Amino acid sequence: MARSARAREEIRRFLAIGAVQVAELDLDGEEAVLRPGPGSPPVTHGEVFALVRRGGRPVGTLLAQVPEGADPRAVLAARARAECAAAEAAAPVEPPYASVVVATRERAGQLARALDSLLAQDHPRFEIVVVDNAPVTRETRELVERKYAERVRYVCEPVPGLAVAHNAGLAAVRGEVVAFTDDDVVADPRWLTELTAPFAADAALGCGTGLILPARLTTPAQVLLESHGGFAKGFTPRTYDPADPPVDEPLFPFTAGRFGSGANMAFRTEVLRRVGGFDPATGAGTAARGGDDLYGFVRVLAEGYRLRYTPYALVWHHHRETWRDLETQAYGYGAGLTAYLTAVLVNRPALLPAFLARLPRGLAHARSLTAARATEETAGGMPGDHDARTHPWPRRLSRLQRRGMVYGPVGYLKARRALRASVRGAG
């Protein structure tokens, strides 16, 4: 099939993807409780993507077809009881004093939704810092001052770039642990407690990440992204220890994307400050396009600290909505991946031998990462389930990701030059 014909077929398949309802199902007690996802209408018949909880903790997701006239709660509960195990038992731990940093730029409506969810956290002691990155208007400042007053601190960072904004937040926080999330999330009420409690239990823990699920699946772009894993990293807690590298991760620690994402991450504050924070020439808003979160993960691991992934620390993410958004995202992910690797080697050249030793496998991994991925007709195929795909991944998006990977080192060097120029201009 000619490339143009393949492209038309991919677009046709993309546009045929239907919306999926998002719901939560809690199996606590005899009666299951079904709720719509954040911002979603009540659940009815049709296709439903459900987060399953036991004892309030996320334990799995399922995709089910609710027949017309059937009780959605009964249909989903029957599936969930058969497929989703109990959560990992853990002794209660008092979480440390925590700070939450939210970087934003001209998205006051989304920011307000995120802040409302953050202020509803059950964590016993925390603060929230909003970093207004390279603002054009006073809308964000006025929102924080008008609606959130003394409950949220406002910081203005005039230099554009997500890593620059995160570093400004890092400099301002007072907490023992600093958590980062985005302005397009809704945080589960126990998010901050679950994300930060492991730091109290493990003195060698330098970083933590959590679960990211879709807040809505209303457009083809949102469903397609989640069908191929989205930002979720599964429902099994895991600790990554540089002193005991995982045998199933031969590229460790250079496949940092396996550990989590920037919308749901936390660091021991003194450790992140000690490694210099995030590289300011990485991240959205710079020529590097991304990679700031991955840089942070690897830098902390390279210092010998452990990283803990916990699926019980949940945020609901509002995925991008259009085909053009997916194109931008695919290119940006590719660029961010190689940009962060370049940043790591520039700032920590002692890692170069380890990187070169892993390079052959890394190239093979990159090829598989950017391959056009077909569907997998498995019984468990669902959005959010890794390696179980309900829709094919378009070749165009794979090509854009590869192009981004080629561009990434160049983008990083451009971002460094732009940063130096902005510093000289400010001086």
Secondary structure as UniProt FT lines:
FT   HELIX           3..15
FT   STRAND          20..26
FT   STRAND          33..36
FT   TURN            38..39
FT   STRAND          46..54
FT   TURN            55..56
FT   STRAND          57..66
FT   TURN            68..69
FT   HELIX           72..83
FT   STRAND          98..104
FT   HELIX           108..119
FT   STRAND          126..133
FT   HELIX           139..143
FT   HELIX           144..148
FT   HELIX           149..151
FT   STRAND          153..157
FT   HELIX           162..172
FT   STRAND          177..181
FT   TURN            183..184
FT   STRAND          185..187
FT   TURN            189..190
FT   HELIX           191..201
FT   TURN            203..204
FT   STRAND          205..214
FT   HELIX           220..227
FT   TURN            228..231
FT   STRAND          238..241
FT   TURN            242..243
FT   TURN            247..248
FT   TURN            250..253
FT   HELIX           256..258
FT   TURN            262..263
FT   STRAND          265..268
FT   HELIX           269..274
FT   TURN            275..276
FT   TURN            280..281
FT   TURN            284..285
FT   TURN            287..288
FT   HELIX           292..302
FT   TURN            303..304
FT   STRAND          306..317
FT   HELIX           323..347
FT   HELIX           349..351
FT   HELIX           352..369
FT   TURN            379..380
FT   TURN            383..384
FT   TURN            386..387
FT   HELIX           395..426
//
